[in-house]
Amino acid sequence: MSVTVLNSPVEIQKVRSLWTDWPGSRDSDIDFFLYIAGVRPEVLSPYVLIANRNGAPDAMLIGRLEKRKASARFGYLNFRSPQLRVLNFVYGGLRGNAAPENVGALFGHVLQSLRAGEIDLAVFEHLQVGSRLYDLVATSPGFLQRGLPPEHRTHRCLELPENSEALYKMLSPKNRQVYRGKGRKIVKDHNGDVHIKCYREVSELDLMFREVEEVASKTYQRGLGFGFKDTPEMRGRCELAASKGWLRVFILYVAGKPAAYWNASAYQGTLWGDHIGFDPALSRYSPGMYLSLTVIGELCDHRETHDIKQINFGPGDAEYKSILSNISFEEGAIQLYGRSLRGLATKFSFTPVVFADRFAKKILSKNQLLAKAKRAWRNRAVAAPPKPTESESQN
């Protein structure tokens, strides 16, 4: 076994055919990866590790070397580190033959770089619990590299049911009654002037961004500084997705005005959800759920017009995801610290913040107050001036 590093677009293009032959997530697609690596100012270079078996490439681990601040969260508050050299591996970044020998060689290279102090921080976002890579990252490094044990989060997907009726039968009797009732009410209260449009083409992007921004600017996600925003990077992402036939942006119109949106990409048989939001003024109708159920129902009933077999709701759990999913698995985000002064200082300053956040969540959950606390934060965010949008970490 040997490991080589590709750290330029020119080197990466030489393995394009190999890269595309190995299936993976949308975020680890070669064109999506090169776009993000080229547009974000914090990216120093691509950092793609190739595991070679008997001289032939057999697997890869896809990441970016970045110079940026890391963050630790307490609730919705962010605490920042000084500038670090961060090796950030993308979601679904392991492609090719995931044999133990390959995974061990790839991770061994990362571990050597951390111990040598070449990297201040290595970030593995959303590794599936029980996978070989997760087990190695979570257990192999020594005390100086590890932070607190990873916190597991549920990742949810939907294998498309046979038809829209089967989709509704998935729901609990209570939810089925509630959301069908709200669907009828939103149509009745607006004299039937309710429809959904799907934006897919490059020529539609200007209109799509205007319509989505009208809703996104009112959401709690915007108030907290994340979610969909009309930025040059988001424009470029959507233009790339549209040019490759991936783009699917669904907008719900009520009385002629945009009321909810769902930004997604169709990639290798899976609809990858990125952002969803709705106008809080219409919250009594649950417009986001109405949009999701209607779109998914159409996908179920018209399979002959598309090749989508599954919906991936993206990292992180939410109530709508638990209602709509029929597949779930646990993931963990793991940060490993280098032996540089900056790496160790970040470890020992972040650990108490992360511990306090987890302890607070545990106490709130025990007293059934966590959901109320989250709602309070989100309601406050809707009323607050918007903060600058941050780059999405699962990319």
C-alpha positions, 0 to 999 in steps of 0.5 A, a space after each residue: 500500500 502507498 498513499 499519494 496526495 493530489 493538491 491541484 486541479 491539474 492533478 485532479 483532472 488526470 484522475 477524472 475517469 477514475 473519480 467518476 467511475 467510483 460512486 459517491 455523494 453529490 458533495 464529492 462529485 469532481 465538478 462540484 468539489 472543484 467548484 467549491 475549492 476554487 471559489 471559497 477564499 479560505 481554501 489553500 488547495 485541494 487535498 485528495 488522498 489516493 490509496 494505491 494497491 500494488 501501484 494502482 489507485 484503489 480508493 480516495 479520500 476527498 478533502 480541502 486544505 483551508 486557512 480559516 477559523 474553527 468554531 465551537 457552538 453553545 446553543 446557537 452561539 458560535 465561539 471562534 478560534 484563531 486562524 488555523 490550517 484545517 484539513 476539511 473532508 467533504 461529505 461522502 468523501 470516501 470513494 472507491 474500494 472501502 477495504 480496511 487496508 485502504 481506509 487504514 492507509 488513508 487515515 494513517 496519512 492524515 494522522 501522520 500530518 497531525 502528529 507532525 504539526 503540519 495540520 492544526 485541525 482535521 475535520 470529518 463531518 457526518 461520518 456514518 457510525 459503524 463505518 470503518 472510517 468512523 471507527 478509525 477516526 473515533 478510536 485511533 488517535 491519542 489523547 492530544 488528538 482527540 476532543 470529546 467523544 463524537 455526538 451522534 445525530 440521526 440522518 434521514 432518507 426516504 426510499 420512494 413509496 409506490 405512490 402518493 397514497 402509500 406516502 400518506 399511509 407512512 404518516 401516523 394517523 394524526 399527522 395524516 389527518 393534520 397535513 391533509 386538513 391543512 393542505 385543503 385549507 390553504 387551497 380553500 382559503 386562497 380560492 385555489 390559487 396555490 401551485 408549485 413550480 420547479 426551476 431547473 434551467 440556467 435561464 430561470 436562475 434570476 427569477 428563481 433567486 428573486 422568488 426564493 430570496 423573498 421567502 428566505 429573508 423572512 426565515 429563522 435560518 436567515 436570522 441565525 446567519 445560515 441557510 439559502 442566500 443569494 451570494 456569488 457562491 450560491 449562484 455558481 452552485 446553482 448554475 453548475 447544477 443546472 448545467 449538469 441537469 441536477 438542479 431542482 428548486 421547488 417553489 410553492 406559490 400562494 395567491 401569486 406570491 412565493 410562500 415556501 421553497 425547497 432547494 435540491 439536486 438530483 444526483 445519481 438517483 437521489 434527490 439531495 435536499 439542501 435548503 428548505 424554508 417558508 414564510 412564517 406569516 403562513 405557518 398555520 398552513 405548514 406550507 413547507 410540509 405541504 410543498 414537501 408532501 406534494 413534490 414527493 407525491 408527484 415523484 412517487 406517482 410519475 416515476 416514468 419521468 425521472 430516475 429518482 429512487 431516494 430522497 436524502 434530507 441532508 445532515 442533521 435531524 428535524 421534525 419534518 425529516 422524521 415525519 417523511 423518512 423511512 430510512 435512518 442511520 447515525 452519524 458523528 462529526 469528529 475533529 482531530 487536533 494537530 500537535 502544533 501550538 495552535 492545534 493544542 490551544 484550540 483543543 483545550 479552549 473548545 473542549 469546555 464549550 462543547 462539554 457545556 453545550 452537551 450538558 445544557 442539552 441533556 438537562 433541557 431534554 431531561 426536563 422536556 425543555 429542549 424543543 421549547 428552547 430551540 423554538 425560542 431561539 428561532 422566534 428570536 432569530 426571525 425578528 432579529 436583523 439577519 447575520 452574514 451567511 456562513 459557508 455550509 460545513 457538509 460541503 
